[in-house]
Amino acid sequence: MSGLREVRLSTTPTAEAVADLRLGDIVYLDGLMYTAREGVYKRALEDKANIPMDLPHDSAANFHCSPAARINADGSFDMGAVTATASFRFAKWLPEWMEKTGARLIIGKGGMSSKDYKGYFVPNGAVYLSTVGYGTGALLGRGIEHVEAVHWNDELGLAQAMWVIKCNKMGPFIVASDLNGDCLFERENAKIAKNVAKVYEGTTPAVLKRYGETNDPTDEVI
Amino acid sequence: MISIECIQQTAESLMDKAAIEIPTDYHHALKKAARTEDGELSTFVLKSMLDNYEVAKEDRCAMCGDTGVPRWFVKFGNEASVEGGMVALEAALRRATANATHNVPLRPNRVHPLWRTDHNNNVGIGAPEIEYGFEPEGDWIDLITVHKGGLFGTDYRMLFPSDGIQGIKRFYLDSLMAFGKRGLACQPAIIGIGLGGSKDICMSLGKRASTLRVVGSRNPDPEIATLEDEFKELGNSIGMGAMGFVGKHMVIDCNIEVGYCHTGGMPMSVHAFCLSSRRAVARLFPDGRVEYRTDPDWFTPYQRRETIEWEPNNPNTTTTTTEALT
């Protein structure tokens, strides 16, 4: 595929493997990955429940995802498509989560800001991998070797539960931050920003304003 | 009479199709976009999405893990009747939604807004939404399911006549910029714009414009059709492609629907029907025939009817119950 570099990466990656990743690399993952989003963060960090996995020994890859899945009557699992949910909403829990779990790969939709990356990703030796699309749910589904476990389903429901997935060349993902704390999406925003004034030429801001509004379309809303 | 069993079975099959099979019109348009995209990362994204559609069909697996918030649009020919009546029909659609959520499987996205209660079946208070439309002739019903994403890409604003077309353009661009960055809107998308109506109708006009009209359709008002072309072009000239990467495909198409509004206002809504534009349609006949299609064909002349045969102070028009058909 064109000039993009493809990388196979373990979900318990070495520090060197993480350091080697470059913005825009296409990544395929091998090993155990777990889903955790607001439900899991709240339960683990605010309600102080014991995390039912040995982290980061088992996995250093936190997927911001709720799968399209079911639990069968015999207790087995069927997982169909998996795609990510937007990560910026989880910034308030992530620093503590990383410190507690040693997560080095945060996988989701849309990435975080370079401020987040520089503030707590880089000090924890962590990078952000974005899903592609969004979302390539069926493609990612093929990378699931099996579902290892589902934790906290009773407490949180299927969509918020902690799913543990065995990945086999699961992907594609795109490297969206690096160990400099640089952000792929902000880099692309900056390139696009040059053209924005021209596209907006002649348009007028609404006569009725809204509190908290920006009139600079090169700003972000996250 | 259309049997309730036929309705439920068809509805379950529609849920499956919507989640798994990308509609032809969107698929063709995305293939075309992938051929002409020149941003390196954007091109990779579009090609991955095209691969994803194939894998979803082969594996009978939902295209996207976020299977959206399933909803129903039901249209009745004026002579249609349903076994057990409308309450039975609603129950059948709710059951089909629950069954399909478990069987496909779909992600059980629907929760209580405060208590976050999840029935694990996409059914709850007010969910799935079921909306109705009617046509002057026919003994059939059309079942349409749409599984639209539910978080980003949509906005509403009360504009005023003095905002004019330049104000409409501004809010359109603002919405694309706000939700296009980082690909929050999961573009390239079918952008639906609702103009006019009261606030709630403005939102549903825009949502219907994005989800119930196919790529390439045009509003019958020639000036609105020109705006649709112009807005599509404008959105694609930002320089932003899939995932907010540099590229030239943000808007697969732009559909505008209008409704009459308060004389002082010009409310506007913008909606994005994403890379997994999930919709499926079937027409059910009383003899048990079911015809599947992907074009909802919702916006008929009757749906866009402008007025009623009416003259003030004429007693012959004050008791009339049938409306002009166009």
Interface residues (C-beta under 8 A of the other chain):
Chain A: M1 S2 G3 L4 G24 I26 G39 C65 S66 P67 A68 A69 R70 D78 G80 A81 V82 T83 A84 T85 A86 K109 G110 G111 S130 V132 G133 Y134 G135 T136 G137 A138 L139 L140 G141 R142 G157 L158 A159 Q160 P172 I174 F185 E188 N189 K191 I192 N195 V196 V199 Y200 G202 T203 T204 P205 A206 V207 L208 R210 P217 T218 E220 V221 I222
Chain B: A19 E40 L41 T43 F44 V45 K47 S48 M49 D51 N52 Y53 V55 A56 D59 C61 A62 M63 C64 G65 D66 T67 H102 V104 P105 L106 R107 P108 N109 V111 R116 D118 N120 L151 F152 R157 M158 L159 F160 S162 D163 G164 Q166 G167 K169 R170 F171 L173 D174 M177 A178 F179 K181 R182 G183 L184 C186 L234 S237 I238 G239 M240 A242 M243 G244 F245 V246 C274 L275 S276
